[in-house]
Amino acid sequence: MSERRLETVVLGLDEGGQLFLRAASQIEDFRIQAVADKDANLAERFAGEYKCSAYDDYRQLITGMDAHLGEGEERCLLVAESMHSCEEYVRMAMKKGFNVLKLAPAGRNFEEAAELVRLAEEEDVAFAVANPRRFAGSFMALHKHIEEGRIEDVFLVAGFCSFAGQSRPRWQSDPKLAGGGVLLHNGYGMIDQMMWNFPIPDQVYSLNTNEAVDKQQRLSLTEDTTVLAMKFSDRLVGNLVASGRSSVWPRQEFLKVCGKDKILVVNDTRLTVRDGQGEISEEFAYENEPVDCMREALRDFAGGVLRPEEKKMAGSGRENLKNMAVIEAAYLSARTGTPEEPGKILQKGQFEARNV
């Protein structure tokens, strides 16, 4: 194993940041140097647990660690904080040579994500998005089924996400701060699965709503429920339904892939294979704890930074622009009331679809 390590700082200590810490502390490629959160007590608590420095000022975190780390050391910023609170500091970190791994989504909108990709390439640092579900055994098995052609003539891809009982932070209801609602912040992982396994759709059509009682209120809030239809080709269509309403029970997420004589249904712990009549022919169970999937996502990122000649990094920022283009097109469709083309979004900033 290489002796080089990623000198690592974690930005934001909510549930996602704590998951970053737990997973990174179990991998030799990472050496945790500092943690930061606007809650100073929270930062001090986790700094004590992981024997590292604590910050409650994000600018001081970046400048302080830049001064502390040697010029030849590989630097890593794990971002769990919301972008409205830290976007300028993420940019600052890239300019100071930090490789950045961010919790999904890649940005509040396509333009922001594309700018981060451009900056990372200009500064010759890595920018990637953590999509831990790609490393869940069930979804890896689904990908292998599709990649190896074990399901033929796929004609429908259908996703469903219910986040019943999961409270959203107040800022996620503000379009300016959040960029979007459940589609962007909760449905991103399922969009990523679709884009990982299938081409970017030619067209998308989206209907969004929220629990506000009148139209004026609805315009000032992000969506808590969305229905997204996708046309991949004349022979393949898809849809995604996502809702954070407390009345949508049970809480669950799954993806269904329908082919000529086979149906695959996958969630975080199980892959079910059904025949053309809907009868179960095979069923596989997987034990995937969130920290296990995040650990593999971090290993993948570290390998791409430290040993690029051995392994191509999954989930790069550039690759995630496909996800962002679909989501951007969906929000545009919800405003125009007409189908929109994600491929045109990708062409913004000269990010051609064939290069992503």
C-alpha positions in Angstrom: 0.0 0.0 0.0 1.2 3.5 -0.8 2.6 5.5 2.2 0.9 8.6 0.9 -2.3 9.6 2.7 -5.0 12.2 2.3 -4.6 14.8 5.0 -8.3 15.3 5.6 -10.7 17.9 7.0 -14.4 17.5 7.4 -16.7 20.4 6.7 -20.1 20.1 8.5 -20.9 17.7 11.3 -24.6 16.8 10.7 -25.5 13.2 10.1 -23.6 13.1 6.8 -20.5 14.7 8.3 -20.5 12.2 11.1 -20.8 9.4 8.6 -17.8 10.8 6.7 -15.8 10.8 9.9 -16.8 7.2 10.9 -15.9 5.8 7.5 -12.7 7.8 6.9 -11.4 6.8 10.4 -11.5 3.2 9.3 -9.4 3.7 6.1 -5.6 4.0 6.2 -5.6 6.3 3.2 -7.2 9.1 5.3 -5.6 11.0 8.2 -8.2 13.2 9.9 -6.6 16.6 10.7 -9.5 18.8 11.5 -13.3 19.1 11.7 -15.5 22.2 11.3 -19.0 23.1 12.1 -20.8 26.4 13.0 -21.7 24.8 16.3 -18.5 25.2 18.2 -19.5 22.7 20.9 -20.2 20.0 18.3 -16.9 20.6 16.5 -15.0 20.4 19.8 -16.8 17.2 20.8 -15.9 15.4 17.5 -12.4 16.8 17.5 -11.9 15.3 20.9 -13.2 11.9 19.7 -11.0 11.9 16.6 -8.0 13.6 18.1 -7.9 16.5 15.7 -8.3 20.2 15.5 -11.7 21.9 15.7 -13.0 25.0 13.9 -16.3 26.9 13.9 -15.1 29.4 11.2 -14.9 27.8 7.7 -12.5 30.4 6.4 -10.1 29.8 9.3 -10.4 26.1 8.7 -9.1 26.4 5.1 -6.4 29.0 5.8 -5.3 27.3 9.0 -5.0 23.9 7.4 -3.3 25.4 4.4 -0.6 26.8 6.6 -0.3 23.6 8.7 0.0 21.1 5.9 3.3 20.7 3.9 3.4 21.6 0.2 3.9 18.1 -1.0 1.1 16.5 1.1 -2.2 15.4 -0.5 -5.1 17.4 0.9 -8.7 16.4 1.1 -11.9 18.2 2.0 -15.0 16.1 2.8 -18.0 18.4 2.5 -21.2 17.6 4.3 -22.3 21.2 4.9 -25.0 22.7 2.7 -23.6 24.7 -0.2 -25.4 28.0 0.7 -23.2 28.0 3.8 -19.9 27.0 2.4 -19.7 27.4 -1.4 -17.0 30.1 -1.3 -14.9 28.1 1.1 -15.1 25.0 -1.1 -13.8 27.1 -4.0 -11.0 28.5 -1.7 -10.0 25.0 -0.7 -9.7 23.9 -4.4 -7.5 26.9 -5.1 -5.3 25.8 -2.2 -4.9 22.3 -3.6 -7.6 20.4 -1.7 -9.2 17.4 -3.4 -12.9 17.7 -2.7 -15.5 14.9 -2.1 -19.0 16.3 -1.5 -22.1 14.7 -0.3 -24.8 14.7 -3.0 -26.1 16.8 -4.7 -23.2 18.1 -6.8 -24.5 21.7 -6.4 -27.6 23.7 -6.0 -28.1 23.8 -9.7 -26.3 22.7 -12.9 -24.3 26.0 -13.3 -22.9 25.8 -9.8 -21.9 22.1 -10.2 -20.3 22.9 -13.6 -18.3 25.8 -12.2 -16.9 23.5 -9.5 -15.9 20.9 -12.1 -14.2 23.6 -14.2 -12.3 25.0 -11.1 -11.2 21.6 -10.0 -9.8 20.9 -13.5 -8.1 24.3 -13.6 -6.5 23.7 -10.2 -5.6 20.1 -11.1 -7.5 18.7 -8.0 -10.1 16.0 -7.8 -13.8 16.9 -7.3 -16.2 14.1 -6.8 -19.7 13.4 -5.4 -20.2 10.7 -2.8 -22.9 8.3 -4.1 -22.6 5.5 -1.5 -25.6 3.6 -2.9 -23.4 2.6 -5.9 -21.4 0.5 -3.4 -24.4 -1.3 -1.9 -24.4 -4.9 -2.8 -27.9 -4.9 -4.1 -27.4 -1.9 -6.5 -24.0 -3.3 -7.6 -25.8 -6.6 -8.5 -28.4 -4.6 -10.5 -25.6 -2.8 -12.4 -23.9 -6.1 -13.2 -27.2 -7.6 -14.4 -27.7 -4.7 -16.8 -24.0 -4.4 -17.8 -23.8 -8.2 -18.7 -27.1 -8.1 -20.6 -28.9 -10.5 -18.3 -32.0 -8.5 -18.7 -33.0 -7.9 -22.3 -35.1 -5.3 -24.1 -35.6 -3.0 -21.1 -38.6 -0.8 -21.8 -39.4 0.8 -18.4 -37.3 2.1 -15.5 -39.4 3.2 -12.5 -38.2 4.6 -9.2 -40.1 5.4 -6.0 -38.9 7.4 -3.0 -40.9 8.1 0.1 -39.2 10.0 2.9 -42.2 9.8 5.3 -41.3 11.0 8.8 -38.0 12.6 7.7 -38.0 16.3 8.7 -36.3 18.7 6.3 -34.1 21.5 7.6 -35.8 24.9 7.2 -33.3 26.1 4.6 -34.3 23.3 2.2 -37.7 24.9 1.8 -36.1 28.1 0.5 -35.5 27.9 -3.3 -32.6 30.4 -3.1 -30.8 28.6 -0.4 -31.5 25.0 -1.4 -31.8 25.2 -5.2 -34.6 22.6 -5.1 -36.6 20.3 -2.8 -37.0 16.5 -2.6 -36.0 15.8 -6.2 -32.5 17.5 -5.7 -31.9 16.6 -2.1 -33.6 13.3 -1.6 -34.1 11.8 -5.1 -30.6 12.5 -6.2 -29.4 9.0 -5.3 -32.1 7.3 -7.5 -31.4 9.7 -10.4 -27.7 8.7 -10.1 -28.7 5.0 -10.3 -30.7 5.7 -13.5 -27.8 7.6 -15.1 -25.3 5.0 -14.0 -27.2 2.2 -15.7 -28.8 4.0 -18.7 -28.1 6.8 -21.1 -29.2 10.3 -20.3 -32.9 10.8 -21.3 -33.8 12.7 -24.5 -36.6 14.4 -22.7 -38.0 14.9 -19.2 -41.3 16.2 -18.0 -41.9 17.1 -14.4 -44.8 18.0 -12.1 -43.9 19.4 -8.7 -46.0 20.5 -5.7 -45.9 21.2 -2.0 -48.3 21.4 0.9 -48.7 25.2 0.7 -52.4 26.1 0.4 -52.3 28.7 -2.4 -50.3 29.2 -5.6 -48.4 32.2 -4.3 -47.1 30.3 -1.3 -46.2 27.3 -3.5 -44.0 29.5 -5.7 -41.9 30.6 -2.7 -41.2 27.1 -1.4 -39.3 24.1 -2.8 -41.3 21.0 -3.8 -42.1 18.2 -1.3 -43.5 16.0 -4.0 -42.5 15.4 -7.6 -43.5 13.2 -10.5 -40.8 13.0 -13.2 -41.3 11.2 -16.6 -38.3 10.4 -18.8 -38.1 9.4 -22.4 -34.7 7.7 -23.1 -35.6 6.5 -26.6 -38.7 5.4 -28.6 -38.3 2.0 -26.8 -37.3 3.0 -23.3 -39.2 5.3 -20.9 -38.9 5.9 -17.1 -40.3 7.7 -14.2 -39.5 8.7 -10.7 -42.0 9.6 -7.9 -40.5 11.2 -4.8 -42.3 12.7 -1.8 -41.4 13.9 1.7 -45.0 14.2 2.9 -45.5 12.6 6.2 -48.7 11.0 5.0 -46.9 9.0 2.2 -46.2 5.7 4.0 -44.3 3.5 4.3 -40.9 5.1 4.1 -39.1 3.3 1.3 -37.0 3.6 -1.9 -36.8 1.2 -4.7 -36.0 1.0 -8.4 -37.8 -1.3 -10.9 -36.3 -2.3 -14.2 -38.7 -4.1 -16.6 -37.5 -6.1 -19.6 -39.0 -8.4 -22.2 -39.1 -11.5 -19.9 -37.6 -10.3 -16.6 -38.3 -7.7 -13.9 -35.6 -6.5 -11.5 -36.6 -4.8 -8.3 -33.9 -3.4 -6.1 -33.7 -1.5 -2.8 -30.8 -0.9 -0.4 -30.8 -4.4 1.0 -32.4 -6.7 -1.6 -32.5 -7.6 -5.3 -35.6 -9.5 -6.5 -35.7 -11.1 -9.9 -39.2 -11.9 -11.3 -40.1 -13.7 -14.6 -42.4 -12.4 -17.3 -45.4 -13.5 -15.3 -44.3 -11.7 -12.2 -43.3 -14.7 -10.2 -40.1 -14.5 -8.1 -37.4 -16.6 -9.7 -34.4 -15.4 -7.6 -34.0 -13.2 -4.6 -30.8 -11.9 -3.0 -30.4 -10.2 0.4 -27.5 -7.9 1.3 -26.4 -6.4 4.6 -25.5 -2.9 3.8 -25.0 -0.5 6.7 -24.6 3.2 5.6 -21.1 3.3 7.0 -20.1 0.3 4.9 -21.3 1.9 1.7 -19.7 5.2 2.6 -16.4 3.5 3.5 -16.3 2.0 0.0 -17.1 5.3 -1.6 -14.2 6.9 0.3 -11.9 4.1 -0.7 -12.8 4.7 -4.3 -12.1 8.4 -4.0 -8.8 7.9 -2.2 -7.7 5.4 -4.8 -8.5 7.8 -7.6 -6.5 10.6 -6.0 -3.5 8.6 -4.6 -3.3 5.8 -7.3 -4.9 7.1 -10.4 -2.9 4.8 -12.6 -4.5 1.8 -10.9 -8.1 2.9 -10.7 -10.5 5.4 -12.3 -12.5 7.3 -9.7 -16.3 6.6 -9.8 -18.7 9.5 -9.3 -16.5 12.3 -10.5 -17.9 15.8 -10.6 -18.0 15.7 -14.4 -19.9 12.4 -14.4 -22.4 13.9 -11.9 -23.2 16.7 -14.4 -25.5 14.1 -16.1 -27.5 13.9 -12.9 -27.6 17.6 -12.5 -28.6 18.1 -16.1 -31.6 15.8 -15.6 -32.6 17.6 -12.4 -32.1 21.0 -14.0 -34.3 20.0 -17.0 -36.9 18.7 -14.6 -37.2 22.0 -12.7 -37.3 23.9 -16.0 -40.1 21.6 -17.2 -42.1 22.2 -14.0 -41.9 25.9 -14.8 -42.7 25.8 -18.5 -45.2 22.9 -18.4 -43.5 21.3 -21.4 -40.9 18.5 -21.8 -37.3 19.7 -21.7 -34.0 18.2 -23.0 -31.2 17.4 -20.5 -28.7 17.2 -23.4 -29.1 20.9 -24.0 -28.4 21.6 -20.4 -25.2 19.6 -20.6 -24.0 21.7 -23.6 -24.0 24.8 -21.4 -20.4 25.7 -20.6 -19.2 23.4 -23.4 -19.8 20.2 -21.4 -20.8 18.0 -24.3 -22.8 14.9 -23.5 -20.3 12.6 -25.2 -17.5 14.0 -22.9 -19.3 13.3 -19.6 
